[in-house]
Amino acid sequence: MNDQNVTIYTTPTCPYCNQAKDYFDENDISFTDYDVSENREKAKEMIEKSGQRGTPVIDINGEIVVGFNKEKIQNLLN
C-alpha cells in the first residue's frame, strides 16, 4: 500500500483530520499533511481540488475524499 500518493489537508482543531491521520499511521500508509490554517497556498489548492472549505480533504492518487470516509478511502487504496 505504500506506493500510494496520499495528501491530506487538515486543521489542528479538526477531530476527523486526526482520525484520518491515525488511520493512515495505523495502516502504514505514508501521506503528506498540509495544515491549511497556516498555509494559504495549500488552502487555495484544497478548495480548487474539492470545492470545499471544510477539512479533512484527502487526495489519493488524484481522487478526492471530503471528510474521513473510511470505506471510500479503503476502496481507493486497494
PyMOL Python script that loads the backbone (N, CA, C, O; Angstrom):
from pymol import cmd

cmd.read_pdbstr("""\
ATOM      1  N   MET A   1       0.802  -1.207   0.000  1.00  0.00           N
ATOM      2  CA  MET A   1       0.000   0.000   0.000  1.00  0.00           C
ATOM      3  C   MET A   1       0.843   1.268   0.000  1.00  0.00           C
ATOM      4  O   MET A   1       0.300   2.367  -0.113  1.00  0.00           O
ATOM      5  N   ASN A   2       2.140   1.134   0.123  1.00  0.00           N
ATOM      6  CA  ASN A   2       2.969   2.316   0.272  1.00  0.00           C
ATOM      7  C   ASN A   2       3.267   3.031  -1.026  1.00  0.00           C
ATOM      8  O   ASN A   2       3.912   4.080  -1.008  1.00  0.00           O
ATOM      9  N   ASP A   3       2.810   2.488  -2.183  1.00  0.00           N
ATOM     10  CA  ASP A   3       3.055   3.173  -3.442  1.00  0.00           C
ATOM     11  C   ASP A   3       1.948   4.169  -3.766  1.00  0.00           C
ATOM     12  O   ASP A   3       1.873   4.681  -4.883  1.00  0.00           O
ATOM     13  N   GLN A   4       1.092   4.442  -2.785  1.00  0.00           N
ATOM     14  CA  GLN A   4       0.004   5.395  -2.976  1.00  0.00           C
ATOM     15  C   GLN A   4       0.529   6.813  -2.819  1.00  0.00           C
ATOM     16  O   GLN A   4       1.476   7.067  -2.073  1.00  0.00           O
ATOM     17  N   ASN A   5      -0.105   7.729  -3.536  1.00  0.00           N
ATOM     18  CA  ASN A   5       0.214   9.142  -3.381  1.00  0.00           C
ATOM     19  C   ASN A   5      -0.925   9.772  -2.595  1.00  0.00           C
ATOM     20  O   ASN A   5      -1.973  10.085  -3.159  1.00  0.00           O
ATOM     21  N   VAL A   6      -0.722   9.960  -1.286  1.00  0.00           N
ATOM     22  CA  VAL A   6      -1.784  10.420  -0.394  1.00  0.00           C
ATOM     23  C   VAL A   6      -1.412  11.790   0.181  1.00  0.00           C
ATOM     24  O   VAL A   6      -0.347  11.968   0.772  1.00  0.00           O
ATOM     25  N   THR A   7      -2.315  12.742  -0.009  1.00  0.00           N
ATOM     26  CA  THR A   7      -2.162  14.078   0.564  1.00  0.00           C
ATOM     27  C   THR A   7      -3.405  14.355   1.390  1.00  0.00           C
ATOM     28  O   THR A   7      -4.523  14.074   0.958  1.00  0.00           O
ATOM     29  N   ILE A   8      -3.207  14.906   2.580  1.00  0.00           N
ATOM     30  CA  ILE A   8      -4.345  15.266   3.427  1.00  0.00           C
ATOM     31  C   ILE A   8      -4.219  16.733   3.821  1.00  0.00           C
ATOM     32  O   ILE A   8      -3.165  17.193   4.259  1.00  0.00           O
ATOM     33  N   TYR A   9      -5.323  17.450   3.651  1.00  0.00           N
ATOM     34  CA  TYR A   9      -5.397  18.865   4.021  1.00  0.00           C
ATOM     35  C   TYR A   9      -6.172  18.926   5.330  1.00  0.00           C
ATOM     36  O   TYR A   9      -7.305  18.451   5.411  1.00  0.00           O
ATOM     37  N   THR A  10      -5.555  19.515   6.358  1.00  0.00           N
ATOM     38  CA  THR A  10      -6.115  19.453   7.706  1.00  0.00           C
ATOM     39  C   THR A  10      -6.076  20.807   8.400  1.00  0.00           C
ATOM     40  O   THR A  10      -5.464  21.763   7.924  1.00  0.00           O
ATOM     41  N   THR A  11      -6.761  20.852   9.558  1.00  0.00           N
ATOM     42  CA  THR A  11      -6.608  21.953  10.504  1.00  0.00           C
ATOM     43  C   THR A  11      -6.373  21.323  11.875  1.00  0.00           C
ATOM     44  O   THR A  11      -6.826  20.205  12.119  1.00  0.00           O
ATOM     45  N   PRO A  12      -5.675  22.017  12.772  1.00  0.00           N
ATOM     46  CA  PRO A  12      -5.300  21.429  14.066  1.00  0.00           C
ATOM     47  C   PRO A  12      -6.491  21.047  14.949  1.00  0.00           C
ATOM     48  O   PRO A  12      -6.384  20.123  15.755  1.00  0.00           O
ATOM     49  N   THR A  13      -7.620  21.740  14.810  1.00  0.00           N
ATOM     50  CA  THR A  13      -8.749  21.502  15.711  1.00  0.00           C
ATOM     51  C   THR A  13      -9.766  20.506  15.143  1.00  0.00           C
ATOM     52  O   THR A  13     -10.832  20.309  15.727  1.00  0.00           O
ATOM     53  N   CYS A  14      -9.444  19.884  14.014  1.00  0.00           N
ATOM     54  CA  CYS A  14     -10.393  19.016  13.311  1.00  0.00           C
ATOM     55  C   CYS A  14     -10.268  17.567  13.788  1.00  0.00           C
ATOM     56  O   CYS A  14      -9.258  16.919  13.510  1.00  0.00           O
ATOM     57  N   PRO A  15     -11.280  17.042  14.505  1.00  0.00           N
ATOM     58  CA  PRO A  15     -11.178  15.660  15.004  1.00  0.00           C
ATOM     59  C   PRO A  15     -11.136  14.625  13.884  1.00  0.00           C
ATOM     60  O   PRO A  15     -10.473  13.596  14.018  1.00  0.00           O
ATOM     61  N   TYR A  16     -11.840  14.888  12.776  1.00  0.00           N
ATOM     62  CA  TYR A  16     -11.829  13.922  11.664  1.00  0.00           C
ATOM     63  C   TYR A  16     -10.480  13.902  10.956  1.00  0.00           C
ATOM     64  O   TYR A  16     -10.071  12.877  10.410  1.00  0.00           O
ATOM     65  N   CYS A  17      -9.797  15.035  10.969  1.00  0.00           N
ATOM     66  CA  CYS A  17      -8.439  15.085  10.409  1.00  0.00           C
ATOM     67  C   CYS A  17      -7.525  14.149  11.199  1.00  0.00           C
ATOM     68  O   CYS A  17      -6.760  13.373  10.626  1.00  0.00           O
ATOM     69  N   ASN A  18      -7.622  14.240  12.528  1.00  0.00           N
ATOM     70  CA  ASN A  18      -6.780  13.396  13.376  1.00  0.00           C
ATOM     71  C   ASN A  18      -7.142  11.923  13.207  1.00  0.00           C
ATOM     72  O   ASN A  18      -6.254  11.071  13.201  1.00  0.00           O
ATOM     73  N   GLN A  19      -8.428  11.610  13.070  1.00  0.00           N
ATOM     74  CA  GLN A  19      -8.841  10.223  12.841  1.00  0.00           C
ATOM     75  C   GLN A  19      -8.250   9.703  11.537  1.00  0.00           C
ATOM     76  O   GLN A  19      -7.765   8.573  11.473  1.00  0.00           O
ATOM     77  N   ALA A  20      -8.292  10.530  10.501  1.00  0.00           N
ATOM     78  CA  ALA A  20      -7.755  10.117   9.201  1.00  0.00           C
ATOM     79  C   ALA A  20      -6.252   9.876   9.287  1.00  0.00           C
ATOM     80  O   ALA A  20      -5.753   8.871   8.780  1.00  0.00           O
ATOM     81  N   LYS A  21      -5.525  10.797   9.928  1.00  0.00           N
ATOM     82  CA  LYS A  21      -4.067  10.637  10.052  1.00  0.00           C
ATOM     83  C   LYS A  21      -3.731   9.414  10.897  1.00  0.00           C
ATOM     84  O   LYS A  21      -2.792   8.684  10.580  1.00  0.00           O
ATOM     85  N   ASP A  22      -4.492   9.182  11.975  1.00  0.00           N
ATOM     86  CA  ASP A  22      -4.283   7.980  12.793  1.00  0.00           C
ATOM     87  C   ASP A  22      -4.522   6.725  11.969  1.00  0.00           C
ATOM     88  O   ASP A  22      -3.761   5.762  12.061  1.00  0.00           O
ATOM     89  N   TYR A  23      -5.576   6.735  11.164  1.00  0.00           N
ATOM     90  CA  TYR A  23      -5.897   5.588  10.302  1.00  0.00           C
ATOM     91  C   TYR A  23      -4.728   5.301   9.350  1.00  0.00           C
ATOM     92  O   TYR A  23      -4.317   4.151   9.200  1.00  0.00           O
ATOM     93  N   PHE A  24      -4.195   6.348   8.708  1.00  0.00           N
ATOM     94  CA  PHE A  24      -3.068   6.156   7.790  1.00  0.00           C
ATOM     95  C   PHE A  24      -1.853   5.620   8.539  1.00  0.00           C
ATOM     96  O   PHE A  24      -1.181   4.709   8.056  1.00  0.00           O
ATOM     97  N   ASP A  25      -1.567   6.178   9.713  1.00  0.00           N
ATOM     98  CA  ASP A  25      -0.424   5.707  10.509  1.00  0.00           C
ATOM     99  C   ASP A  25      -0.591   4.250  10.905  1.00  0.00           C
ATOM    100  O   ASP A  25       0.346   3.461  10.784  1.00  0.00           O
ATOM    101  N   GLU A  26      -1.790   3.883  11.383  1.00  0.00           N
ATOM    102  CA  GLU A  26      -2.048   2.511  11.834  1.00  0.00           C
ATOM    103  C   GLU A  26      -1.919   1.505  10.695  1.00  0.00           C
ATOM    104  O   GLU A  26      -1.598   0.340  10.929  1.00  0.00           O
ATOM    105  N   ASN A  27      -2.168   1.950   9.465  1.00  0.00           N
ATOM    106  CA  ASN A  27      -2.130   1.062   8.305  1.00  0.00           C
ATOM    107  C   ASN A  27      -0.867   1.253   7.463  1.00  0.00           C
ATOM    108  O   ASN A  27      -0.805   0.810   6.316  1.00  0.00           O
ATOM    109  N   ASP A  28       0.141   1.919   8.045  1.00  0.00           N
ATOM    110  CA  ASP A  28       1.422   2.139   7.366  1.00  0.00           C
ATOM    111  C   ASP A  28       1.272   2.759   5.988  1.00  0.00           C
ATOM    112  O   ASP A  28       1.954   2.370   5.040  1.00  0.00           O
ATOM    113  N   ILE A  29       0.368   3.731   5.889  1.00  0.00           N
ATOM    114  CA  ILE A  29       0.164   4.456   4.640  1.00  0.00           C
ATOM    115  C   ILE A  29       0.858   5.806   4.793  1.00  0.00           C
ATOM    116  O   ILE A  29       0.479   6.618   5.637  1.00  0.00           O
ATOM    117  N   SER A  30       1.871   6.034   3.972  1.00  0.00           N
ATOM    118  CA  SER A  30       2.578   7.314   4.075  1.00  0.00           C
ATOM    119  C   SER A  30       1.734   8.397   3.421  1.00  0.00           C
ATOM    120  O   SER A  30       1.052   8.154   2.425  1.00  0.00           O
ATOM    121  N   PHE A  31       1.787   9.584   3.989  1.00  0.00           N
ATOM    122  CA  PHE A  31       0.969  10.687   3.488  1.00  0.00           C
ATOM    123  C   PHE A  31       1.681  12.000   3.730  1.00  0.00           C
ATOM    124  O   PHE A  31       2.563  12.106   4.582  1.00  0.00           O
ATOM    125  N   THR A  32       1.279  13.000   2.960  1.00  0.00           N
ATOM    126  CA  THR A  32       1.752  14.365   3.153  1.00  0.00           C
ATOM    127  C   THR A  32       0.611  15.150   3.781  1.00  0.00           C
ATOM    128  O   THR A  32      -0.514  15.130   3.283  1.00  0.00           O
ATOM    129  N   ASP A  33       0.905  15.836   4.869  1.00  0.00           N
ATOM    130  CA  ASP A  33      -0.106  16.581   5.625  1.00  0.00           C
ATOM    131  C   ASP A  33       0.141  18.071   5.461  1.00  0.00           C
ATOM    132  O   ASP A  33       1.240  18.560   5.722  1.00  0.00           O
ATOM    133  N   TYR A  34      -0.890  18.791   5.027  1.00  0.00           N
ATOM    134  CA  TYR A  34      -0.812  20.250   4.937  1.00  0.00           C
ATOM    135  C   TYR A  34      -1.819  20.870   5.893  1.00  0.00           C
ATOM    136  O   TYR A  34      -3.011  20.568   5.832  1.00  0.00           O
ATOM    137  N   ASP A  35      -1.340  21.732   6.767  1.00  0.00           N
ATOM    138  CA  ASP A  35      -2.198  22.469   7.697  1.00  0.00           C
ATOM    139  C   ASP A  35      -2.695  23.713   6.968  1.00  0.00           C
ATOM    140  O   ASP A  35      -1.963  24.689   6.807  1.00  0.00           O
ATOM    141  N   VAL A  36      -3.960  23.661   6.529  1.00  0.00           N
ATOM    142  CA  VAL A  36      -4.484  24.766   5.727  1.00  0.00           C
ATOM    143  C   VAL A  36      -4.822  26.000   6.556  1.00  0.00           C
ATOM    144  O   VAL A  36      -5.122  27.057   6.000  1.00  0.00           O
ATOM    145  N   SER A  37      -4.776  25.876   7.880  1.00  0.00           N
ATOM    146  CA  SER A  37      -4.963  27.075   8.707  1.00  0.00           C
ATOM    147  C   SER A  37      -3.692  27.926   8.702  1.00  0.00           C
ATOM    148  O   SER A  37      -3.745  29.122   8.987  1.00  0.00           O
ATOM    149  N   GLU A  38      -2.564  27.320   8.383  1.00  0.00           N
ATOM    150  CA  GLU A  38      -1.273  28.023   8.360  1.00  0.00           C
ATOM    151  C   GLU A  38      -0.801  28.310   6.932  1.00  0.00           C
ATOM    152  O   GLU A  38      -0.087  29.284   6.691  1.00  0.00           O
ATOM    153  N   ASN A  39      -1.205  27.455   5.989  1.00  0.00           N
ATOM    154  CA  ASN A  39      -0.653  27.515   4.640  1.00  0.00           C
ATOM    155  C   ASN A  39      -1.748  27.957   3.662  1.00  0.00           C
ATOM    156  O   ASN A  39      -2.545  27.141   3.198  1.00  0.00           O
ATOM    157  N   ARG A  40      -1.774  29.255   3.356  1.00  0.00           N
ATOM    158  CA  ARG A  40      -2.823  29.795   2.483  1.00  0.00           C
ATOM    159  C   ARG A  40      -2.770  29.194   1.078  1.00  0.00           C
ATOM    160  O   ARG A  40      -3.810  28.948   0.466  1.00  0.00           O
ATOM    161  N   GLU A  41      -1.581  28.963   0.579  1.00  0.00           N
ATOM    162  CA  GLU A  41      -1.431  28.396  -0.771  1.00  0.00           C
ATOM    163  C   GLU A  41      -2.061  27.002  -0.841  1.00  0.00           C
ATOM    164  O   GLU A  41      -2.759  26.674  -1.801  1.00  0.00           O
ATOM    165  N   LYS A  42      -1.808  26.189   0.187  1.00  0.00           N
ATOM    166  CA  LYS A  42      -2.381  24.838   0.217  1.00  0.00           C
ATOM    167  C   LYS A  42      -3.884  24.885   0.487  1.00  0.00           C
ATOM    168  O   LYS A  42      -4.620  24.021   0.011  1.00  0.00           O
ATOM    169  N   ALA A  43      -4.347  25.880   1.241  1.00  0.00           N
ATOM    170  CA  ALA A  43      -5.791  26.044   1.453  1.00  0.00           C
ATOM    171  C   ALA A  43      -6.477  26.330   0.123  1.00  0.00           C
ATOM    172  O   ALA A  43      -7.536  25.774  -0.170  1.00  0.00           O
ATOM    173  N   LYS A  44      -5.872  27.193  -0.674  1.00  0.00           N
ATOM    174  CA  LYS A  44      -6.412  27.519  -2.000  1.00  0.00           C
ATOM    175  C   LYS A  44      -6.417  26.264  -2.879  1.00  0.00           C
ATOM    176  O   LYS A  44      -7.397  25.992  -3.572  1.00  0.00           O
ATOM    177  N   GLU A  45      -5.331  25.511  -2.847  1.00  0.00           N
ATOM    178  CA  GLU A  45      -5.226  24.271  -3.618  1.00  0.00           C
ATOM    179  C   GLU A  45      -6.324  23.278  -3.206  1.00  0.00           C
ATOM    180  O   GLU A  45      -6.949  22.646  -4.058  1.00  0.00           O
ATOM    181  N   MET A  46      -6.550  23.151  -1.895  1.00  0.00           N
ATOM    182  CA  MET A  46      -7.578  22.246  -1.374  1.00  0.00           C
ATOM    183  C   MET A  46      -8.955  22.634  -1.900  1.00  0.00           C
ATOM    184  O   MET A  46      -9.725  21.776  -2.330  1.00  0.00           O
ATOM    185  N   ILE A  47      -9.263  23.935  -1.864  1.00  0.00           N
ATOM    186  CA  ILE A  47     -10.572  24.410  -2.318  1.00  0.00           C
ATOM    187  C   ILE A  47     -10.727  24.176  -3.825  1.00  0.00           C
ATOM    188  O   ILE A  47     -11.803  23.804  -4.291  1.00  0.00           O
ATOM    189  N   GLU A  48      -9.646  24.396  -4.582  1.00  0.00           N
ATOM    190  CA  GLU A  48      -9.698  24.163  -6.028  1.00  0.00           C
ATOM    191  C   GLU A  48      -9.939  22.683  -6.333  1.00  0.00           C
ATOM    192  O   GLU A  48     -10.685  22.357  -7.256  1.00  0.00           O
ATOM    193  N   LYS A  49      -9.320  21.796  -5.574  1.00  0.00           N
ATOM    194  CA  LYS A  49      -9.465  20.356  -5.809  1.00  0.00           C
ATOM    195  C   LYS A  49     -10.840  19.853  -5.421  1.00  0.00           C
ATOM    196  O   LYS A  49     -11.417  19.017  -6.117  1.00  0.00           O
ATOM    197  N   SER A  50     -11.378  20.361  -4.302  1.00  0.00           N
ATOM    198  CA  SER A  50     -12.567  19.748  -3.704  1.00  0.00           C
ATOM    199  C   SER A  50     -13.832  20.595  -3.794  1.00  0.00           C
ATOM    200  O   SER A  50     -14.942  20.072  -3.700  1.00  0.00           O
ATOM    201  N   GLY A  51     -13.661  21.911  -3.976  1.00  0.00           N
ATOM    202  CA  GLY A  51     -14.795  22.806  -3.892  1.00  0.00           C
ATOM    203  C   GLY A  51     -15.262  23.016  -2.456  1.00  0.00           C
ATOM    204  O   GLY A  51     -16.311  23.617  -2.222  1.00  0.00           O
ATOM    205  N   GLN A  52     -14.491  22.527  -1.504  1.00  0.00           N
ATOM    206  CA  GLN A  52     -14.867  22.561  -0.090  1.00  0.00           C
ATOM    207  C   GLN A  52     -13.886  23.414   0.709  1.00  0.00           C
ATOM    208  O   GLN A  52     -12.710  23.539   0.367  1.00  0.00           O
ATOM    209  N   ARG A  53     -14.409  23.994   1.779  1.00  0.00           N
ATOM    210  CA  ARG A  53     -13.546  24.704   2.728  1.00  0.00           C
ATOM    211  C   ARG A  53     -13.345  23.892   4.001  1.00  0.00           C
ATOM    212  O   ARG A  53     -12.466  24.198   4.807  1.00  0.00           O
ATOM    213  N   GLY A  54     -14.160  22.862   4.179  1.00  0.00           N
ATOM    214  CA  GLY A  54     -14.055  22.026   5.375  1.00  0.00           C
ATOM    215  C   GLY A  54     -12.936  21.014   5.256  1.00  0.00           C
ATOM    216  O   GLY A  54     -12.527  20.650   4.153  1.00  0.00           O
ATOM    217  N   THR A  55     -12.448  20.566   6.386  1.00  0.00           N
ATOM    218  CA  THR A  55     -11.381  19.566   6.419  1.00  0.00           C
ATOM    219  C   THR A  55     -11.883  18.330   7.149  1.00  0.00           C
ATOM    220  O   THR A  55     -12.842  18.419   7.916  1.00  0.00           O
ATOM    221  N   PRO A  56     -11.261  17.185   6.930  1.00  0.00           N
ATOM    222  CA  PRO A  56     -10.145  16.960   6.017  1.00  0.00           C
ATOM    223  C   PRO A  56     -10.603  16.818   4.568  1.00  0.00           C
ATOM    224  O   PRO A  56     -11.726  16.401   4.284  1.00  0.00           O
ATOM    225  N   VAL A  57      -9.706  17.174   3.676  1.00  0.00           N
ATOM    226  CA  VAL A  57      -9.824  16.815   2.268  1.00  0.00           C
ATOM    227  C   VAL A  57      -8.629  15.916   1.996  1.00  0.00           C
ATOM    228  O   VAL A  57      -7.484  16.285   2.256  1.00  0.00           O
ATOM    229  N   ILE A  58      -8.912  14.728   1.469  1.00  0.00           N
ATOM    230  CA  ILE A  58      -7.871  13.738   1.239  1.00  0.00           C
ATOM    231  C   ILE A  58      -7.780  13.483  -0.258  1.00  0.00           C
ATOM    232  O   ILE A  58      -8.787  13.223  -0.918  1.00  0.00           O
ATOM    233  N   ASP A  59      -6.568  13.560  -0.784  1.00  0.00           N
ATOM    234  CA  ASP A  59      -6.305  13.316  -2.202  1.00  0.00           C
ATOM    235  C   ASP A  59      -5.518  12.012  -2.280  1.00  0.00           C
ATOM    236  O   ASP A  59      -4.378  11.931  -1.824  1.00  0.00           O
ATOM    237  N   ILE A  60      -6.150  10.985  -2.869  1.00  0.00           N
ATOM    238  CA  ILE A  60      -5.499   9.687  -3.042  1.00  0.00           C
ATOM    239  C   ILE A  60      -5.356   9.447  -4.534  1.00  0.00           C
ATOM    240  O   ILE A  60      -6.330   9.150  -5.225  1.00  0.00           O
ATOM    241  N   ASN A  61      -4.126   9.580  -5.023  1.00  0.00           N
ATOM    242  CA  ASN A  61      -3.838   9.380  -6.446  1.00  0.00           C
ATOM    243  C   ASN A  61      -4.771  10.211  -7.336  1.00  0.00           C
ATOM    244  O   ASN A  61      -5.201   9.747  -8.392  1.00  0.00           O
ATOM    245  N   GLY A  62      -5.080  11.441  -6.904  1.00  0.00           N
ATOM    246  CA  GLY A  62      -5.903  12.329  -7.707  1.00  0.00           C
ATOM    247  C   GLY A  62      -7.397  12.211  -7.454  1.00  0.00           C
ATOM    248  O   GLY A  62      -8.174  13.011  -7.973  1.00  0.00           O
ATOM    249  N   GLU A  63      -7.811  11.227  -6.666  1.00  0.00           N
ATOM    250  CA  GLU A  63      -9.221  11.081  -6.291  1.00  0.00           C
ATOM    251  C   GLU A  63      -9.440  11.812  -4.969  1.00  0.00           C
ATOM    252  O   GLU A  63      -8.654  11.658  -4.034  1.00  0.00           O
ATOM    253  N   ILE A  64     -10.505  12.606  -4.891  1.00  0.00           N
ATOM    254  CA  ILE A  64     -10.742  13.450  -3.720  1.00  0.00           C
ATOM    255  C   ILE A  64     -11.779  12.810  -2.792  1.00  0.00           C
ATOM    256  O   ILE A  64     -12.845  12.374  -3.228  1.00  0.00           O
ATOM    257  N   VAL A  65     -11.436  12.768  -1.508  1.00  0.00           N
ATOM    258  CA  VAL A  65     -12.361  12.329  -0.470  1.00  0.00           C
ATOM    259  C   VAL A  65     -12.533  13.507   0.477  1.00  0.00           C
ATOM    260  O   VAL A  65     -11.556  14.024   1.019  1.00  0.00           O
ATOM    261  N   VAL A  66     -13.779  13.931   0.674  1.00  0.00           N
ATOM    262  CA  VAL A  66     -14.058  15.022   1.607  1.00  0.00           C
ATOM    263  C   VAL A  66     -14.539  14.395   2.903  1.00  0.00           C
ATOM    264  O   VAL A  66     -15.505  13.633   2.919  1.00  0.00           O
ATOM    265  N   GLY A  67     -13.845  14.729   3.998  1.00  0.00           N
ATOM    266  CA  GLY A  67     -14.173  14.119   5.283  1.00  0.00           C
ATOM    267  C   GLY A  67     -13.457  12.793   5.451  1.00  0.00           C
ATOM    268  O   GLY A  67     -12.764  12.328   4.546  1.00  0.00           O
ATOM    269  N   PHE A  68     -13.630  12.190   6.614  1.00  0.00           N
ATOM    270  CA  PHE A  68     -12.994  10.899   6.892  1.00  0.00           C
ATOM    271  C   PHE A  68     -14.004   9.796   6.578  1.00  0.00           C
ATOM    272  O   PHE A  68     -14.753   9.342   7.443  1.00  0.00           O
ATOM    273  N   ASN A  69     -13.999   9.380   5.306  1.00  0.00           N
ATOM    274  CA  ASN A  69     -14.878   8.330   4.829  1.00  0.00           C
ATOM    275  C   ASN A  69     -14.015   7.076   4.662  1.00  0.00           C
ATOM    276  O   ASN A  69     -13.431   6.838   3.604  1.00  0.00           O
ATOM    277  N   LYS A  70     -13.952   6.277   5.743  1.00  0.00           N
ATOM    278  CA  LYS A  70     -13.030   5.143   5.776  1.00  0.00           C
ATOM    279  C   LYS A  70     -13.277   4.165   4.626  1.00  0.00           C
ATOM    280  O   LYS A  70     -12.331   3.667   4.014  1.00  0.00           O
ATOM    281  N   GLU A  71     -14.549   3.894   4.336  1.00  0.00           N
ATOM    282  CA  GLU A  71     -14.869   2.936   3.267  1.00  0.00           C
ATOM    283  C   GLU A  71     -14.363   3.431   1.913  1.00  0.00           C
ATOM    284  O   GLU A  71     -13.766   2.666   1.156  1.00  0.00           O
ATOM    285  N   LYS A  72     -14.599   4.699   1.610  1.00  0.00           N
ATOM    286  CA  LYS A  72     -14.140   5.262   0.340  1.00  0.00           C
ATOM    287  C   LYS A  72     -12.612   5.279   0.282  1.00  0.00           C
ATOM    288  O   LYS A  72     -12.021   4.999  -0.761  1.00  0.00           O
ATOM    289  N   ILE A  73     -11.983   5.608   1.405  1.00  0.00           N
ATOM    290  CA  ILE A  73     -10.512   5.624   1.459  1.00  0.00           C
ATOM    291  C   ILE A  73      -9.962   4.219   1.191  1.00  0.00           C
ATOM    292  O   ILE A  73      -9.031   4.052   0.403  1.00  0.00           O
ATOM    293  N   GLN A  74     -10.538   3.220   1.843  1.00  0.00           N
ATOM    294  CA  GLN A  74     -10.083   1.836   1.644  1.00  0.00           C
ATOM    295  C   GLN A  74     -10.240   1.420   0.190  1.00  0.00           C
ATOM    296  O   GLN A  74      -9.348   0.785  -0.373  1.00  0.00           O
ATOM    297  N   ASN A  75     -11.371   1.772  -0.427  1.00  0.00           N
ATOM    298  CA  ASN A  75     -11.601   1.417  -1.832  1.00  0.00           C
ATOM    299  C   ASN A  75     -10.562   2.063  -2.738  1.00  0.00           C
ATOM    300  O   ASN A  75     -10.083   1.424  -3.675  1.00  0.00           O
ATOM    301  N   LEU A  76     -10.205   3.315  -2.478  1.00  0.00           N
ATOM    302  CA  LEU A  76      -9.239   4.000  -3.312  1.00  0.00           C
ATOM    303  C   LEU A  76      -7.826   3.466  -3.109  1.00  0.00           C
ATOM    304  O   LEU A  76      -7.007   3.512  -4.026  1.00  0.00           O
ATOM    305  N   LEU A  77      -7.537   2.960  -1.917  1.00  0.00           N
ATOM    306  CA  LEU A  77      -6.194   2.439  -1.623  1.00  0.00           C
ATOM    307  C   LEU A  77      -5.993   1.029  -2.144  1.00  0.00           C
ATOM    308  O   LEU A  77      -4.854   0.593  -2.312  1.00  0.00           O
ATOM    309  N   ASN A  78      -7.073   0.306  -2.403  1.00  0.00           N
ATOM    310  CA  ASN A  78      -6.954  -1.093  -2.851  1.00  0.00           C
ATOM    311  C   ASN A  78      -6.841  -1.207  -4.358  1.00  0.00           C
ATOM    312  O   ASN A  78      -6.735  -2.314  -4.887  1.00  0.00           O
TER     313      ASN A  78
END
""", "prot")
cmd.dss("prot")
cmd.show_as("cartoon", "prot")
cmd.util.cbc("prot")
cmd.orient("prot")
